[in-house]
Amino acid sequence: MPKETLTITDNRTGKSYEVPITDGTIRATDLRQIKVDDQDFGLMTYDPGFMNTCSCRSAITYIDGDKGVLRYRGYPVDQLAENATYLEVAYLLINGELPTQSELDEFTHNITHHTFVHENVRTFIDGFRYDAHPMGMLVATVGALSTFYPEAKHVLDHEIRRTQMIRLIAKMPTLAAWSYRHSMGMPFVYPNNELSYTENFLYMMKRIAEPKFEVHPEIVRALDVLFILHADHEQNCSTNVMRGVGSSRADPYVAVAAAAAALYGPLHGGANEAVLRMLREIGSVNNVPAFIKEVKSGVGGRLMGFGHRVYKNYDPRARVIKRLADQVFDIVGKKSPLLSVALELERIALSDDYFVSRKLYPNVDFYSGLIYEALRIPVDMFPVLFAIPRTSGWLAQWEELLLDKEQKIARPRQIYTGYGERKFIPMSERKRSSVTAEAVKSSPRETD
């Protein structure tokens, strides 16, 4: 019977080492025994961007990128999107099982009755410039909640921890909607506890002066599905930040703020905005072949919304969103002219050997921006709409980290590439370096 070990021969010394294999991995610390001499620190791994490094054990989300599989706690995401509500999925992510009706009722009640925020938060948001980005306001405001709940620092206390998790899931739509209202110069709308989670968010964001504000049930359901599809996605950039900050035992408010800041980046939560920009630049179906030719030549456009760091197959979330887009357009009564461009772009890309051989399939961002645009949600709000549902995933990952006895404070190693020891140079003897001079020369001037 073969042994579950890996034998490594160090050609520098001729010594061989036997390293255990567990779950298809070896422990990086086991490589430390591989040394040239007793003064050697030992072998380390170098993996920029964590391309092939596992930072944790997790039972929350499973992805098989080659097969296009995404499951939350074992349930395929398309089944959850078709049959569950977002709060059911949030409960599943945090607790590990789908709730019974009584469990869901209690969870929903707790979420619903924590949607209000302290009035000082309103004052805080009012302090931002009129043109502040909603995501920047959200990041700052979520972090500020830490000061309202000082008990949140007791992260190892189960009851206190769970209370903060409920508060965060409940208050994110309120903070998100108020960030939007501030950016639009509109008065804030307080939560309505008679509405569902998703409908309440749309109510706070969209209500003007209607005596009874109503949203089409299918629109509410469409946004709920989008929330489900964005709820978690394994160890992505923002989740890695959530776990990294959480490893210092920081409270969940500042950890979520940090994760949201990571999501703010255009390579993460801002990708669907880039898709819309690309589709607008293409303009019409007639221009798609020329655009494809430019992409393939490497000197022209860039194909946004295709390909993924993990998926080497059709993103399972993209299949659901594509069907959802048609439903939303039927309800709003107007199809985006960009949809035909997107469909033609997808058709050509999926039949062209250049893209197929590179496994460049549509991802979740390819159609989600079109849906948000159809709902008349500005592009600045796209990453905010991403952050609302992802909060439950972040919190599930954060709690799993806290309960994992193997985890320690995150502290990656580095390969030092700088100078060796240098002697201090007095000011009178220093010369202007070419690097500094070039940096000063090329730095942009600040404007107000």
C-alpha positions in Angstrom: 0.0 0.0 0.0 1.5 3.4 -1.0 2.5 5.7 1.8 0.9 9.2 2.1 4.2 10.9 2.1 6.5 12.9 -0.2 10.2 12.1 -0.4 12.3 15.2 -1.1 16.0 15.0 -2.1 18.0 18.1 -1.5 20.6 18.1 -4.3 22.7 20.7 -2.4 23.4 18.2 0.4 22.3 14.8 -1.0 20.0 14.4 2.0 16.5 13.0 1.6 13.5 14.0 3.7 10.1 12.3 4.1 7.2 14.8 4.4 3.6 13.7 5.3 0.8 14.4 2.7 -2.6 15.2 4.2 -5.6 16.2 2.1 -3.4 16.6 -0.9 -1.2 19.1 0.8 2.1 19.2 2.7 2.7 21.6 5.6 5.0 24.5 4.6 6.7 24.3 8.1 7.7 20.7 7.3 10.1 22.2 4.8 12.0 24.0 7.5 13.9 20.8 8.3 15.5 21.0 4.9 18.8 22.9 5.6 22.2 23.3 4.2 23.7 23.5 7.7 22.7 24.2 11.3 22.8 28.0 10.7 20.4 27.8 7.8 16.8 29.0 8.6 15.4 26.2 6.5 13.5 26.0 3.2 10.5 28.2 2.7 7.9 28.4 -0.1 7.5 31.5 -2.4 3.9 32.0 -3.6 3.0 35.5 -4.7 -0.8 36.0 -4.6 -1.3 32.6 -2.9 -1.6 30.9 -6.2 -1.0 27.4 -4.7 -1.0 27.9 -0.9 -3.8 26.9 1.5 -4.1 29.2 4.4 -6.8 27.4 6.3 -9.2 24.5 6.6 -12.8 25.5 5.8 -16.1 23.7 5.7 -18.0 26.7 4.3 -17.6 27.0 0.5 -16.4 24.4 -2.1 -15.3 25.4 -5.5 -14.1 23.1 -8.4 -13.0 25.6 -10.9 -12.3 23.0 -13.7 -15.8 21.7 -13.4 -17.6 25.0 -12.7 -18.9 23.9 -9.3 -19.8 26.2 -6.4 -21.4 24.9 -3.2 -22.3 26.5 0.1 -22.0 24.0 2.9 -22.5 21.3 0.2 -25.5 22.8 -1.5 -25.0 23.8 -5.2 -25.4 27.5 -5.5 -27.9 27.3 -8.4 -30.2 25.1 -6.2 -30.0 27.7 -3.4 -30.7 30.5 -5.9 -33.7 28.8 -7.2 -35.3 27.6 -3.9 -34.0 29.7 -1.0 -34.0 33.3 0.3 -30.9 35.2 1.0 -31.5 35.1 4.8 -31.8 31.3 4.6 -28.4 31.2 2.8 -26.9 33.6 5.4 -28.2 31.3 8.2 -26.7 28.3 6.3 -23.3 29.9 5.9 -23.1 30.9 9.6 -24.7 27.8 11.2 -23.8 25.0 8.7 -27.3 23.8 8.1 -30.4 25.2 6.4 -32.9 26.5 9.0 -36.2 25.0 10.0 -39.1 27.4 9.7 -39.0 28.3 13.3 -35.2 28.8 13.2 -35.6 31.0 10.1 -38.4 33.0 11.7 -36.3 33.7 14.8 -33.2 34.6 12.6 -35.3 36.9 10.4 -36.9 38.6 13.5 -33.4 39.2 15.0 -32.1 40.6 11.7 -35.2 42.8 11.1 -35.1 44.3 14.6 -31.4 45.3 14.3 -31.7 47.3 11.0 -31.7 50.7 12.7 -28.5 52.5 13.5 -27.6 55.1 16.1 -28.5 58.6 15.1 -24.9 59.6 15.3 -24.2 57.4 12.4 -26.5 59.6 10.3 -24.5 62.6 11.4 -21.3 60.8 10.5 -22.5 60.1 7.0 -23.7 63.7 6.6 -20.2 64.8 7.2 -18.9 63.3 3.9 -18.6 65.5 0.8 -21.6 65.6 -1.5 -19.7 63.6 -4.1 -18.1 61.0 -1.8 -18.1 57.5 -3.3 -20.8 55.3 -1.6 -18.2 52.5 -1.1 -15.8 54.8 0.7 -18.6 55.9 2.9 -19.6 52.3 3.6 -16.1 51.3 4.5 -15.7 54.2 6.9 -19.1 53.8 8.5 -18.9 50.1 9.1 -15.6 50.6 10.8 -17.1 53.4 12.9 -19.7 51.0 14.3 -16.9 49.5 16.3 -17.0 52.5 18.6 -20.7 52.1 19.2 -20.4 48.5 20.4 -17.2 48.3 22.5 -18.2 44.8 23.8 -17.6 43.5 20.3 -13.9 43.2 21.1 -14.8 40.0 23.2 -14.7 37.9 20.1 -14.3 34.6 21.8 -17.5 35.0 23.8 -20.1 33.1 21.7 -23.2 35.2 22.7 -21.4 38.5 22.2 -19.9 37.4 18.9 -23.2 36.2 17.5 -25.0 39.4 18.5 -22.4 41.4 16.5 -22.9 39.1 13.5 -26.6 39.7 13.6 -26.1 43.4 13.8 -23.7 43.5 10.9 -25.9 41.5 8.6 -28.9 43.7 9.6 -27.2 47.1 9.4 -25.3 46.7 6.2 -28.3 47.5 3.9 -29.1 50.5 6.0 -25.6 51.9 5.8 -25.5 51.0 2.1 -28.8 52.7 1.3 -27.8 55.8 3.3 -24.5 56.1 1.5 -26.4 56.0 -1.7 -28.9 58.6 -0.6 -26.1 60.9 0.6 -24.3 60.6 -2.7 -27.6 61.6 -4.5 -28.4 64.5 -2.1 -31.6 62.8 -1.0 -33.0 62.6 2.6 -32.4 59.3 4.5 -35.1 56.8 4.7 -35.4 54.7 7.9 -35.8 50.9 7.8 -39.3 49.5 7.5 -39.6 46.3 9.7 -42.6 45.1 7.8 -40.6 44.4 4.7 -38.3 41.6 3.8 -34.5 42.0 3.9 -34.1 42.8 0.2 -37.3 44.8 -0.2 -36.3 46.9 2.8 -33.0 47.8 1.2 -34.7 48.8 -2.1 -37.2 50.8 0.0 -34.5 52.7 1.9 -32.6 53.3 -1.3 -35.4 54.2 -3.8 -38.4 55.7 -1.9 -39.1 59.3 -2.7 -42.4 60.5 -1.3 -44.8 57.7 -2.1 -47.4 57.1 0.6 -47.0 53.4 0.0 -43.7 52.5 -1.7 -43.9 49.2 -3.6 -41.4 47.2 -5.6 -42.3 44.5 -8.1 -42.0 41.2 -6.3 -39.9 39.7 -9.1 -37.5 42.6 -8.8 -37.2 41.9 -5.1 -36.6 38.3 -5.9 -34.0 39.0 -8.6 -32.0 41.1 -6.1 -32.4 38.4 -3.5 -30.9 35.9 -6.0 -28.0 38.2 -6.7 -27.4 38.4 -3.0 -27.3 34.6 -2.7 -24.8 34.3 -5.6 -22.5 36.9 -4.0 -22.8 35.6 -0.4 -19.4 33.8 -0.3 -16.7 32.6 -2.6 -14.1 30.7 -0.6 -10.7 32.4 0.1 -10.9 35.4 -2.3 -9.1 38.7 -1.7 -11.6 40.3 0.7 -12.2 37.0 2.6 -8.5 36.6 3.0 -8.4 40.2 4.4 -11.3 39.4 6.7 -9.4 36.4 8.1 -6.1 38.3 8.3 -7.6 41.1 10.3 -9.6 38.6 12.4 -6.5 36.7 13.2 -5.4 39.6 15.4 -8.6 39.2 17.4 -9.9 42.5 16.1 -13.7 43.1 16.4 -15.9 42.1 13.4 -16.8 45.7 12.5 -13.2 46.7 11.7 -12.6 43.3 10.1 -15.6 43.8 7.8 -14.5 47.4 7.0 -11.1 46.0 5.9 -12.7 43.3 3.8 -15.0 45.9 2.2 -12.0 48.0 1.5 -10.4 45.1 -0.4 -13.7 44.6 -2.3 -13.5 48.3 -3.3 -10.7 47.5 -5.7 -11.5 47.3 -9.5 -10.0 43.8 -9.7 -12.5 42.5 -7.1 -15.8 44.2 -6.5 -15.5 46.7 -9.3 -15.2 44.2 -12.1 -18.8 44.4 -13.3 -18.4 48.2 -13.8 -15.5 47.4 -16.1 -17.8 45.1 -18.1 -20.3 47.8 -18.6 -17.6 50.2 -19.7 -16.3 47.7 -22.2 -19.8 47.0 -23.6 -20.4 50.8 -24.0 -17.1 51.2 -25.8 -18.1 48.4 -28.2 -21.4 50.1 -28.8 -23.2 47.8 -31.1 -23.4 44.2 -32.3 -21.7 45.2 -35.6 -18.6 46.2 -33.7 -18.2 42.9 -31.8 -16.1 41.1 -34.5 -13.6 44.0 -34.7 -13.4 44.1 -30.9 -12.7 40.4 -30.7 -10.0 40.8 -33.3 -8.3 43.5 -31.3 -8.4 41.4 -28.1 -6.8 38.5 -29.9 -4.1 40.7 -31.4 -3.1 41.8 -27.9 -2.8 45.5 -29.0 -6.4 46.6 -28.6 -9.3 46.0 -26.2 -9.4 43.8 -23.2 -12.2 41.2 -22.7 -13.7 42.0 -19.3 -16.1 39.6 -17.5 -14.5 36.5 -19.0 -12.1 34.2 -17.2 -11.6 33.9 -13.5 -8.7 33.2 -11.1 -10.5 30.0 -9.9 -13.0 29.0 -12.7 -11.6 27.3 -15.8 -15.2 26.5 -16.9 -18.4 28.5 -17.1 -18.9 30.3 -13.8 -22.1 28.6 -12.3 -23.2 32.0 -11.0 -23.1 33.4 -14.5 -25.6 30.8 -15.8 -28.1 31.9 -13.1 -27.6 35.6 -13.7 -28.0 35.3 -17.5 -31.5 33.8 -17.0 -32.2 36.5 -14.3 -31.2 39.3 -16.7 -34.0 38.3 -19.2 -36.6 38.3 -16.4 -35.5 41.7 -15.1 -35.6 43.3 -18.5 -39.1 41.9 -19.1 -40.3 43.4 -15.9 -38.8 46.9 -16.4 -40.1 46.8 -19.9 -36.9 47.9 -21.6 -34.0 45.8 -22.7 -30.6 47.4 -22.4 -29.1 47.9 -25.9 -25.9 46.5 -24.3 -27.6 43.1 -23.7 -27.4 42.2 -27.5 -23.8 43.3 -27.5 -23.1 41.0 -24.5 -24.9 38.1 -26.0 -23.0 38.4 -29.3 -19.7 38.8 -27.5 -20.5 35.7 -25.4 -21.5 33.7 -28.5 -18.4 34.5 -30.4 -16.0 34.0 -27.4 -17.5 30.6 -26.6 -17.1 29.3 -30.1 -13.6 30.8 -30.8 -10.7 28.4 -30.2 -8.6 31.3 -29.0 -10.8 31.8 -25.9 -11.9 28.2 -25.5 -8.3 27.0 -25.4 -7.6 29.6 -22.7 -10.7 28.6 -20.8 -12.0 32.1 -20.8 -15.7 31.7 -19.9 -18.2 34.3 -18.7 -18.0 35.0 -14.9 -20.5 36.5 -12.4 -19.6 40.0 -13.4 -20.5 39.7 -17.1 -24.3 40.1 -16.6 -24.7 41.4 -13.1 -23.9 45.0 -14.1 -26.6 44.9 -16.8 -29.1 43.9 -14.2 -28.1 46.7 -11.8 -28.2 49.2 -14.6 -31.7 48.0 -15.6 -32.8 48.7 -12.0 -31.4 52.2 -12.4 -28.6 51.7 -9.8 -25.5 53.8 -10.6 -22.2 52.1 -11.1 -20.7 53.6 -8.0 -23.2 51.4 -6.0 -22.1 48.1 -7.6 -19.4 47.2 -5.1 -21.8 48.3 -2.3 -24.4 45.8 -3.5 -21.6 43.2 -3.5 -20.7 44.0 0.1 -24.2 43.6 1.5 -24.6 39.9 0.9 -20.9 39.1 1.2 -21.0 40.2 4.8 -22.6 36.9 5.9 -19.9 35.0 4.1 -17.2 37.1 5.7 -18.6 36.6 9.1 -18.9 32.8 8.6 -15.3 32.7 7.6 -14.3 35.0 10.5 -16.0 32.8 13.1 -14.5 29.7 11.6 -11.1 31.2 11.9 -11.6 32.1 15.6 -12.7 28.6 16.4 -9.9 26.9 14.5 -7.2 26.0 17.1 -4.5 25.7 14.4 -4.9 29.3 13.3 -2.5 32.0 14.5 -2.1 35.7 13.8 -1.4 36.1 10.0 2.3 36.8 9.4 3.6 35.8 6.0 7.3 35.3 5.4 9.3 37.3 2.8 12.3 37.0 0.6 14.4 40.0 1.4 15.9 41.6 -1.7 17.2 44.9 -0.3 20.7 46.0 0.8 22.9 44.3 3.3 24.1 46.3 6.2 25.1 49.9 5.3 26.9 52.6 7.2 24.9 55.7 8.1 25.7 58.7 5.8 25.7 62.2 7.3 23.3 64.7 5.6 26.3 66.8 4.3 27.7 63.8 2.4 24.5 62.5 0.8 23.9 62.7 -2.9 20.6 62.8 -4.7 19.8 59.3 -5.9 18.5 58.8 -9.5 15.6 56.8 -8.1 14.4 59.7 -5.9 15.0 62.3 -8.6 12.9 60.3 -11.1 10.1 59.8 -8.6 9.9 63.5 -7.9 10.0 64.3 -11.6 7.1 61.9 -12.4 4.9 62.4 -9.4 1.5 64.1 -10.2 0.6 67.4 -8.7 -2.1 67.5 -6.2 -5.3 69.3 -7.0 -8.2 70.4 -4.7 
